[in-house]
Amino acid sequence: AGELFRASSFGLFEYVSDRIPEISDELYRIDDAMRAGFGWELGPFEIWDAVGVADAVEGMKKYGHEAAAWVNEMLAAGNTSFYKVENGVRKYYDIPSKSYLAVPGTNEIIILDNLRANKVIWKNSGASIIDLGDGILNVEFHSKMNTIGGDTLQAINKAIDMAEKDYRGLVIGNDGANFSAGANVGMIFMMAVEQEWDELNMAVRLFQNTSMRIRYSSIPVVLAPHNLTLGGGCEFSLHADHVQLNAETYMGLVEFGVGVIPGGGGTKEFALRASDEYKEDQIVQNALKERFLTIGMAKVSTSAVEAFELGYLQKDKYSITMNRSRLIADAKAKAIELADAGYTKPVQRKDIRVLGKQGLGIVYAGANTMYSGHYISEHDKKISEKLGWVMCGGDLSSPTEVTEQYLLDLEREAFLSLCGERKTLERIQSIVTKGKPLRN
């Protein structure tokens, strides 16, 4: 693999260095063109920097390639890279002036990599808290696939504590390939297999409390999701004061696929939103059905617009950023806007209307019909009934108004009970070990 990389890359380095100034006077334009036009994650000069300019020049000679004269002049002058970051500003090597100049347009965007050297004010193994300036903090995930575990939850709570004390707002966003692939199911699997139910109960409760803190804190919290925003990442979005999302966002509550229901406040939130859609002159079960099927079928949006259509976003509480590189900057601007408008802490809801047995009848009948028709497995039927139990508020004798905490307790109880099922553990194990969903 190393030989293949060297054989292909050294020729590329020679070619791009010789194309200056033939096709561009500035090297950053070539990198921009390759990223924007051909979908490269890094442009050729950025790859060269990652390899090490001086080391690559020496290696090129062994393979019969020669870098352009200006590259050798740059190295002779003591400049060892094509790009560098100074005081949070990314600069490129300008060949005519033989100096570093700021990359045009970057003053309007926020690149977290550029701030990491001197703007990180707290960090652990799963996340970092970065000062974006103007009184706004940012929580950046950096676990595998940006999954959410105890470290991530600790960082979010720490950031809210700090923001409520000394800052004006909080952004939760990152520059990774995906915003978040959801909760760390490997951790859940280990706790369930070892039957550490008290620890698992505490972990789920912490997740729920973190979601609730995102909504009920005294400072505005803006989420900036992009690409995969699944499970727990979606649940955080459901509770944010505003969601500033990239147009290419694939959002969904996919817990059904691993044999559980959304346990971080997602099921509660869908019950709450269904309650807000109930109208006295309409059949209320239809609103419940739509919300139930979105979770039960693990629907994932194919765009930011579809995320709204599926009910993951609320009207006037989300904005779409077309240019991915502007996402964090736009989220910061929205947090400042909310703070300037005199943001006040919301009041927890105590008027959530749940249907009780009136809704459970529809859920149980539908699940049994799907099972009888061989559309779902017996375990899918059980998960559906647990989901319906939570969204209907249990077997209440008539429609009743309940609190958010009541629904959270039901949600946590259902989640824990499903974690004790053998078939659920088989589904989680398949995801963890093979990366593929299991239908059993």
C-alpha positions as CSV (number, residue, x, y, z in Angstrom):
1,A,0.0,0.0,0.0
2,G,2.8,2.4,0.8
3,E,4.6,1.7,-2.5
4,L,1.4,2.3,-4.4
5,F,0.8,5.6,-2.6
6,R,4.4,6.8,-3.2
7,A,4.3,5.8,-6.9
8,S,1.0,7.6,-7.5
9,S,1.5,10.6,-5.2
10,F,5.1,11.6,-6.2
11,G,4.1,11.9,-9.8
12,L,1.1,14.0,-8.7
13,F,3.3,16.3,-6.6
14,E,5.6,16.9,-9.6
15,Y,2.7,17.6,-11.9
16,V,0.8,20.1,-9.6
17,S,4.0,22.0,-8.7
18,D,4.8,22.4,-12.5
19,R,1.3,23.7,-13.2
20,I,2.0,26.9,-11.3
21,P,1.7,29.6,-12.7
22,E,0.4,27.9,-15.9
23,I,-3.2,27.3,-14.5
24,S,-3.1,29.3,-11.3
25,D,-0.8,31.8,-9.6
26,E,-1.9,30.6,-6.1
27,L,-1.6,27.1,-4.9
28,Y,-4.7,27.2,-2.7
29,R,-6.9,27.6,-5.8
30,I,-5.7,24.1,-7.1
31,D,-6.6,22.5,-3.8
32,D,-10.0,24.3,-3.8
33,A,-10.7,23.1,-7.4
34,M,-9.9,19.4,-6.6
35,R,-12.1,19.5,-3.4
36,A,-15.0,21.3,-4.9
37,G,-14.9,19.8,-8.4
38,F,-13.8,16.2,-7.8
39,G,-14.8,15.6,-4.2
40,W,-11.3,15.2,-2.8
41,E,-11.1,15.5,1.0
42,L,-7.7,17.1,0.7
43,G,-6.2,18.9,-2.3
44,P,-2.8,17.9,-3.7
45,F,-0.8,20.5,-1.8
46,E,-2.7,19.6,1.4
47,I,-1.8,16.0,0.9
48,W,1.8,17.0,0.3
49,D,1.8,19.0,3.5
50,A,0.4,15.9,5.4
51,V,3.2,13.8,4.0
52,G,5.9,16.4,4.8
53,V,7.1,18.6,2.0
54,A,10.9,18.1,2.5
55,D,10.5,14.3,2.9
56,A,8.4,14.0,-0.2
57,V,10.9,16.0,-2.3
58,E,13.6,13.6,-1.3
59,G,11.4,10.6,-2.0
60,M,10.4,12.0,-5.4
61,K,14.0,11.9,-6.5
62,K,14.3,8.2,-5.8
63,Y,11.3,7.6,-8.0
64,G,12.6,9.8,-10.9
65,H,10.4,12.8,-10.1
66,E,11.5,16.4,-9.5
67,A,9.6,19.1,-7.7
68,A,9.4,22.5,-9.4
69,A,12.2,25.0,-8.6
70,W,9.9,27.2,-6.5
71,V,9.3,24.3,-4.1
72,N,13.1,23.9,-3.5
73,E,13.4,27.7,-3.1
74,M,10.6,27.7,-0.5
75,L,12.4,24.9,1.5
76,A,15.8,26.7,1.2
77,A,14.2,29.8,2.7
78,G,13.2,27.8,5.8
79,N,9.5,27.5,4.9
80,T,8.6,23.8,5.5
81,S,4.9,23.8,4.5
82,F,2.5,25.2,1.9
83,Y,0.0,26.1,4.6
84,K,0.2,27.2,8.2
85,V,-2.1,28.6,10.9
86,E,-1.2,31.8,12.7
87,N,-3.5,33.2,15.4
88,G,-6.4,31.1,14.1
89,V,-5.9,32.4,10.5
90,R,-5.0,29.9,7.8
91,K,-2.3,31.1,5.4
92,Y,-0.8,29.8,2.2
93,Y,2.7,30.2,0.7
94,D,2.5,32.9,-1.9
95,I,5.2,32.2,-4.6
96,P,5.7,35.7,-6.1
97,S,6.2,37.4,-2.6
98,K,7.8,34.3,-1.1
99,S,5.7,34.9,2.1
100,Y,2.6,33.6,3.7
101,L,-0.7,35.3,3.0
102,A,-4.2,34.7,4.4
103,V,-6.4,32.4,2.3
104,P,-9.0,34.8,0.9
105,G,-12.6,34.3,2.2
106,T,-11.5,32.3,5.3
107,N,-12.2,35.3,7.6
108,E,-15.9,34.7,7.1
109,I,-15.8,31.0,8.0
110,I,-14.8,29.1,11.2
111,I,-12.5,26.1,10.8
112,L,-12.2,24.4,14.2
113,D,-8.8,22.9,13.2
114,N,-7.4,26.5,13.1
115,L,-8.7,27.2,16.6
116,R,-7.5,24.1,18.3
117,A,-4.0,25.3,19.1
118,N,-5.0,28.2,21.5
119,K,-8.8,28.3,21.8
120,V,-9.5,24.9,23.5
121,I,-10.6,25.7,27.0
122,W,-11.5,22.2,28.1
123,K,-11.3,18.7,26.7
124,N,-11.5,15.0,27.4
125,S,-11.1,11.9,25.2
126,G,-14.5,12.3,23.5
127,A,-15.0,16.0,23.0
128,S,-13.5,19.5,23.2
129,I,-14.9,22.8,24.3
130,I,-13.6,25.6,22.0
131,D,-14.1,29.4,22.4
132,L,-15.4,30.7,19.1
133,G,-15.2,34.3,20.3
134,D,-18.0,36.9,20.9
135,G,-19.2,34.9,24.0
136,I,-20.0,31.7,22.1
137,L,-18.6,28.3,23.0
138,N,-18.5,25.2,20.8
139,V,-18.6,21.5,21.7
140,E,-16.7,19.4,19.2
141,F,-17.1,15.6,19.2
142,H,-14.0,13.6,18.3
143,S,-14.8,10.0,19.1
144,K,-15.1,7.3,16.4
145,M,-17.9,8.2,14.0
146,N,-18.5,11.0,16.6
147,T,-20.6,8.5,18.6
148,I,-22.0,9.8,21.9
149,G,-20.7,8.3,25.1
150,G,-20.1,9.4,28.7
151,D,-17.2,11.7,27.7
152,T,-19.4,13.5,25.2
153,L,-22.3,13.9,27.6
154,Q,-19.8,15.2,30.2
155,A,-18.5,17.8,27.7
156,I,-21.9,19.1,26.8
157,N,-22.9,19.5,30.4
158,K,-19.6,21.2,31.2
159,A,-20.0,23.6,28.3
160,I,-23.5,24.5,29.4
161,D,-22.3,25.1,32.9
162,M,-19.5,27.4,31.6
163,A,-21.8,29.2,29.1
164,E,-24.4,29.9,31.8
165,K,-21.8,31.4,34.0
166,D,-19.4,33.4,31.7
167,Y,-20.7,33.2,28.1
168,R,-23.7,34.0,25.9
169,G,-24.5,30.9,24.0
170,L,-23.4,27.4,22.9
171,V,-22.9,25.7,19.5
172,I,-22.7,22.0,19.2
173,G,-20.9,21.2,15.9
174,N,-17.8,19.6,14.4
175,D,-15.8,19.4,11.2
176,G,-15.8,15.6,11.0
177,A,-17.1,13.5,8.1
178,N,-20.4,13.0,10.1
179,F,-22.1,15.0,12.9
180,S,-22.8,11.8,14.9
181,A,-23.7,8.2,14.2
182,G,-25.6,8.1,17.5
183,A,-25.0,6.6,20.9
184,N,-22.1,4.3,21.7
185,V,-24.0,1.0,21.3
186,G,-20.9,-0.9,22.2
187,M,-21.0,0.5,25.7
188,I,-24.8,-0.3,26.0
189,F,-24.1,-3.9,24.8
190,M,-21.4,-4.4,27.4
191,M,-23.5,-3.1,30.3
192,A,-26.5,-5.2,29.1
193,V,-24.5,-8.4,28.7
194,E,-23.0,-8.0,32.1
195,Q,-26.4,-7.2,33.5
196,E,-25.2,-3.9,35.0
197,W,-28.7,-2.5,35.1
198,D,-28.1,0.2,37.6
199,E,-25.2,1.5,35.6
200,L,-27.2,1.3,32.4
201,N,-30.1,3.1,34.0
202,M,-27.8,5.9,35.1
203,A,-26.3,6.2,31.6
204,V,-29.7,6.5,30.0
205,R,-30.8,8.9,32.6
206,L,-27.7,11.0,32.0
207,F,-28.4,11.0,28.3
208,Q,-32.0,12.1,28.9
209,N,-30.9,14.8,31.3
210,T,-28.4,16.1,28.8
211,S,-31.1,16.4,26.1
212,M,-33.3,18.3,28.6
213,R,-30.4,20.6,29.5
214,I,-29.9,21.4,25.9
215,R,-33.5,22.7,25.8
216,Y,-33.9,24.0,29.3
217,S,-30.7,26.0,29.9
218,S,-30.5,29.7,30.4
219,I,-28.4,30.2,27.3
220,P,-29.3,29.5,23.6
221,V,-28.0,26.2,22.3
222,V,-27.7,25.8,18.5
223,L,-26.9,22.5,16.9
224,A,-25.0,22.4,13.6
225,P,-25.5,18.9,12.1
226,H,-24.3,17.6,8.8
227,N,-24.2,14.3,6.9
228,L,-25.1,11.4,9.3
229,T,-27.1,12.7,12.2
230,L,-28.6,9.5,13.7
231,G,-30.0,8.3,17.0
232,G,-28.6,10.4,19.8
233,G,-27.4,13.1,17.4
234,C,-30.9,13.4,16.1
235,E,-32.3,13.5,19.7
236,F,-30.0,16.4,20.5
237,S,-31.3,18.2,17.4
238,L,-34.9,17.6,18.6
239,H,-34.1,19.5,21.8
240,A,-32.0,22.4,20.5
241,D,-33.2,26.0,20.5
242,H,-32.3,26.2,16.9
243,V,-30.9,23.7,14.3
244,Q,-28.5,25.2,11.8
245,L,-28.0,22.2,9.4
246,N,-26.2,21.6,6.2
247,A,-28.3,20.9,3.1
248,E,-26.7,17.4,3.0
249,T,-28.0,16.1,6.3
250,Y,-29.2,12.5,6.8
251,M,-31.2,12.7,10.1
252,G,-33.2,10.0,11.7
253,L,-34.1,8.0,14.8
254,V,-32.8,4.6,13.9
255,E,-32.8,2.8,17.3
256,F,-35.5,0.4,16.1
257,G,-32.8,-1.3,13.9
258,V,-30.8,-2.3,17.0
259,G,-33.8,-3.6,18.9
260,V,-34.6,-0.6,21.2
261,I,-36.6,2.6,21.1
262,P,-35.1,6.1,21.2
263,G,-34.0,6.5,24.8
264,G,-32.4,9.9,25.0
265,G,-35.6,11.9,24.9
266,G,-36.5,11.2,21.3
267,T,-39.6,9.1,22.0
268,K,-40.8,11.7,24.6
269,E,-40.3,14.5,22.1
270,F,-42.3,12.8,19.4
271,A,-45.1,12.2,21.8
272,L,-44.9,15.9,22.7
273,R,-45.0,17.0,19.1
274,A,-47.9,14.6,18.4
275,S,-49.8,16.2,21.3
276,D,-49.3,19.7,19.8
277,E,-50.8,18.4,16.5
278,Y,-53.9,17.0,18.1
279,K,-57.0,19.0,17.2
280,E,-60.5,18.5,18.7
281,D,-62.3,18.4,15.3
282,Q,-59.9,15.7,13.9
283,I,-59.1,12.1,14.4
284,V,-56.2,12.5,16.8
285,Q,-54.9,8.9,16.2
286,N,-53.7,10.0,12.7
287,A,-51.2,12.4,14.2
288,L,-50.0,9.7,16.6
289,K,-49.8,7.2,13.7
290,E,-47.5,9.5,11.6
291,R,-45.1,10.1,14.5
292,F,-45.1,6.4,15.5
293,L,-44.3,5.2,12.0
294,T,-41.4,7.7,11.6
295,I,-39.7,6.0,14.6
296,G,-41.0,2.5,13.9
297,M,-39.8,2.5,10.3
298,A,-36.5,4.2,11.3
299,K,-37.0,6.8,8.6
300,V,-33.9,8.8,7.7
301,S,-34.1,12.1,5.8
302,T,-32.2,12.3,2.5
303,S,-31.8,16.1,2.9
304,A,-32.4,18.9,5.3
305,V,-35.7,19.7,3.7
306,E,-36.9,16.1,4.2
307,A,-35.8,16.2,7.8
308,F,-38.5,18.9,8.3
309,E,-41.1,16.9,6.4
310,L,-40.4,13.9,8.6
311,G,-41.0,16.0,11.7
312,Y,-37.4,16.1,13.0
313,L,-37.3,19.9,12.6
314,Q,-39.9,22.5,13.7
315,K,-41.0,25.5,11.7
316,D,-39.0,28.7,12.5
317,K,-36.6,26.6,14.6
318,Y,-34.2,25.6,11.8
319,S,-32.1,27.1,9.0
320,I,-30.2,25.5,6.1
321,T,-26.6,26.3,5.2
322,M,-25.8,25.3,1.6
323,N,-22.0,25.7,1.9
324,R,-20.7,23.1,4.4
325,S,-17.7,25.3,5.3
326,R,-19.9,28.1,6.6
327,L,-21.9,25.9,8.9
328,I,-20.2,26.6,12.2
329,A,-20.0,30.4,11.4
330,D,-23.8,30.4,10.6
331,A,-24.6,28.5,13.8
332,K,-22.5,31.0,15.9
333,A,-24.3,33.9,14.2
334,K,-27.7,32.3,15.1
335,A,-26.6,31.8,18.8
336,I,-25.6,35.5,18.9
337,E,-28.9,36.5,17.4
338,L,-30.9,34.5,19.9
339,A,-28.8,36.0,22.8
340,D,-29.3,39.6,21.5
341,A,-33.0,39.0,21.3
342,G,-33.1,38.5,25.0
343,Y,-33.2,34.7,25.2
344,T,-35.1,33.4,28.3
345,K,-35.1,29.9,29.7
346,P,-38.1,27.9,28.5
347,V,-40.5,26.3,31.0
348,Q,-40.9,22.5,31.1
349,R,-44.1,21.2,29.6
350,K,-46.8,19.7,31.9
351,D,-49.6,19.7,29.3
352,I,-48.6,16.9,27.0
353,R,-51.8,15.1,25.9
354,V,-51.4,11.3,25.6
355,L,-54.2,9.0,24.4
356,G,-53.7,6.0,26.8
357,K,-55.7,3.0,25.9
358,Q,-57.4,4.9,23.0
359,G,-54.1,5.1,21.2
360,L,-52.7,1.7,22.4
361,G,-55.6,-0.1,20.7
362,I,-54.5,1.4,17.3
363,V,-50.8,0.6,17.9
364,Y,-51.4,-3.0,19.1
365,A,-53.8,-3.8,16.3
366,G,-51.4,-2.3,13.7
367,A,-48.4,-4.2,15.0
368,N,-50.4,-7.5,15.1
369,T,-51.6,-7.0,11.6
370,M,-48.0,-6.4,10.3
371,Y,-46.8,-9.5,12.2
372,S,-49.6,-11.7,10.9
373,G,-48.8,-10.5,7.4
374,H,-45.1,-11.5,7.9
375,Y,-44.0,-7.9,7.3
376,I,-42.3,-7.7,10.7
377,S,-40.8,-10.3,13.1
378,E,-42.1,-11.2,16.5
379,H,-39.4,-9.0,18.1
380,D,-40.3,-6.1,15.9
381,K,-43.8,-6.5,17.2
382,K,-42.6,-6.3,20.8
383,I,-40.5,-3.2,20.1
384,S,-43.5,-1.6,18.4
385,E,-45.7,-2.2,21.4
386,K,-43.1,-0.8,23.8
387,L,-42.8,2.3,21.5
388,G,-46.6,2.7,21.5
389,W,-46.7,2.2,25.3
390,V,-44.5,5.2,25.8
391,M,-46.0,7.5,23.1
392,C,-49.5,6.8,24.5
393,G,-48.4,7.4,28.1
394,G,-49.1,3.8,29.2
395,D,-52.5,2.2,29.7
396,L,-54.3,5.3,30.9
397,S,-58.1,4.8,30.8
398,S,-58.6,8.1,28.9
399,P,-56.7,10.9,27.2
400,T,-54.7,12.6,29.9
401,E,-52.2,15.5,30.2
402,V,-48.8,14.4,31.5
403,T,-45.4,16.0,32.1
404,E,-42.2,15.5,30.1
405,Q,-40.6,13.7,33.1
406,Y,-43.4,11.2,33.2
407,L,-42.8,10.3,29.5
408,L,-39.0,10.2,30.1
409,D,-39.4,7.7,32.9
410,L,-41.6,5.5,30.7
411,E,-39.1,5.8,27.9
412,R,-36.2,4.8,30.1
413,E,-38.1,1.9,31.5
414,A,-39.0,0.6,28.0
415,F,-35.4,1.0,26.8
416,L,-34.0,-0.9,29.7
417,S,-36.5,-3.7,29.3
418,L,-35.6,-4.1,25.7
419,C,-31.9,-4.2,26.5
420,G,-32.6,-7.3,28.5
421,E,-34.0,-9.1,25.5
422,R,-31.7,-11.7,23.8
423,K,-32.8,-10.7,20.3
424,T,-32.0,-7.1,21.0
425,L,-28.5,-8.0,22.2
426,E,-28.1,-10.1,19.0
427,R,-29.0,-7.0,16.9
428,I,-26.6,-4.8,18.9
429,Q,-23.8,-7.3,18.6
430,S,-24.3,-7.5,14.8
431,I,-24.0,-3.7,14.5
432,V,-20.9,-3.7,16.8
433,T,-19.0,-6.6,15.3
434,K,-20.2,-6.6,11.6
435,G,-21.5,-3.1,11.1
436,K,-24.7,-4.6,9.6
437,P,-28.3,-4.6,10.9
438,L,-29.8,-7.9,11.9
439,R,-33.4,-8.8,11.4
440,N,-34.4,-11.5,13.9
